[in-house]
Amino acid sequence: MRLRQDSSSKLKLSYTLRSWLPILQADIESLEEILKSFKENNPYIEVKSGFESREEKYINYLYDNKKSGLGNAIELFNIYEKTLEEFLYEQIVPPLFPTPKSQNIAYKIIENINHEGYYEGDDKKIAAEFGICIKEIEKVRKRFAHLEPGGIGAKDINESFLFQLEDFELENELYETIKELILNLDNLNAFKRVKYFQEALNIIKKFKNPPAVDFLQESGREIIADIFIEISKEGIEVKLNEDYYPEIVIDVDEKEKDKEFVKEKLKEAKNLIDAFHMRKETLYKLALMLIEYQYDFFMGGEIKPMKLSDLAKELDYNPSTISRAISNKYLSCNRGIMPVKSFFTRALDEDISNSSIKNFVTEIIKNENRQKPLSDMKILSMIEKRYGIKIGRRTIAKYRQQLNIAGSSERKKLYEMAGI
């Protein structure tokens, strides 16, 4: 199944590269708009929507990134959901952000908010970029306390809770008690005899952590898969989801075909069709290579270490081209629907991927003693014992953050507040 791009394909690429790359990078939903952008400069191109009969088309699996299990069959048409970044951008308007300057600073802050909703920007660098002082950056960031989701843009859990506290209309004494508890989350037991302690704790339990938790919950999210991997007794088969692909039609009067302008536009139209077909060919080849490299996964095993350069070398493409090819693409198989990029994991050892380690971390924390949560050092020890490898404690901390799992002390506080 080793694949090599032949010389004729390379020749074709030289003619269609400009249009091929954006078409390759587009997900199945935005593909139509990308093609229509080429139509604007070519009156002889018609793009027919692939979504017109969407009510008759269905997908077989629903990807749930928390359970990674099989879902019910759902309609293939995807209901578009805004990203966290898009949702925040829409809120950067007067009167909260009255000037172009304050809005631009806010946009920069959004760029430095991680997937959990916490701000990780370097104030010094941002201040230098805008030619202002750090206080001005902070002044704008503090206004994020009035944005949704609550707590967004905070630097840590304490500040996030303080941001969310502003959404409540409370008596002054209760407000101050809650504020005091937030600033001392490490020592809540010391305040048990304080007036309004229980009322304050009940309100704190309503706060979201992390602040962008609603945007992390993918359960129920409907996704359109680009690639289908079907497994049967006869073997494994690759299919592209062409039912939802738009159609490019060349429409020109026969009498005008000999005109120079028309000839040029017809050539552009044919190149666009070539580029469109190359997208399909590239995704198909990529899917075949995934089967070869990740055969064990499709048969029920774990994902093996795999790099972009592995496929780039086999397909005779640049790694950046493979990166475009997998961007915003989903694959459907008997194990669910998952991002194609999830198959590319950095190897920790020859036969162990960081994906396997993350799954193990998730599992042991899920079953940990709520009274004595596992420390990173304990987790590290369990990983080394399980896999027989050596990794650093900082790596464990990084994986926890990527999995949206708090540290042991913070988990203990959260367990206590939740009454677990």
Secondary structure as UniProt FT lines:
FT   HELIX           7..25
FT   TURN            28..30
FT   HELIX           31..39
FT   TURN            40..41
FT   TURN            43..44
FT   STRAND          45..48
FT   TURN            52..53
FT   HELIX           54..56
FT   STRAND          58..59
FT   TURN            65..67
FT   STRAND          74..75
FT   HELIX           84..89
FT   TURN            90..91
FT   TURN            94..96
FT   HELIX           100..111
FT   TURN            115..116
FT   HELIX           123..130
FT   HELIX           134..142
FT   HELIX           143..146
FT   TURN            150..153
FT   HELIX           157..165
FT   TURN            166..167
FT   HELIX           172..182
FT   TURN            183..184
FT   HELIX           185..191
FT   TURN            192..193
FT   TURN            195..196
FT   HELIX           197..204
FT   TURN            205..206
FT   TURN            211..212
FT   HELIX           213..216
FT   TURN            219..220
FT   STRAND          227..232
FT   TURN            233..234
FT   STRAND          235..240
FT   HELIX           242..244
FT   STRAND          247..250
FT   HELIX           254..256
FT   TURN            257..258
FT   HELIX           260..293
FT   HELIX           295..298
FT   TURN            299..300
FT   HELIX           308..315
FT   HELIX           319..326
FT   TURN            327..328
FT   STRAND          330..333
FT   TURN            334..335
FT   STRAND          336..339
FT   HELIX           340..343
FT   STRAND          347..349
FT   TURN            350..351
FT   STRAND          352..353
FT   HELIX           354..366
FT   TURN            370..371
FT   HELIX           376..387
FT   HELIX           393..402
FT   TURN            403..404
FT   HELIX           408..418
//
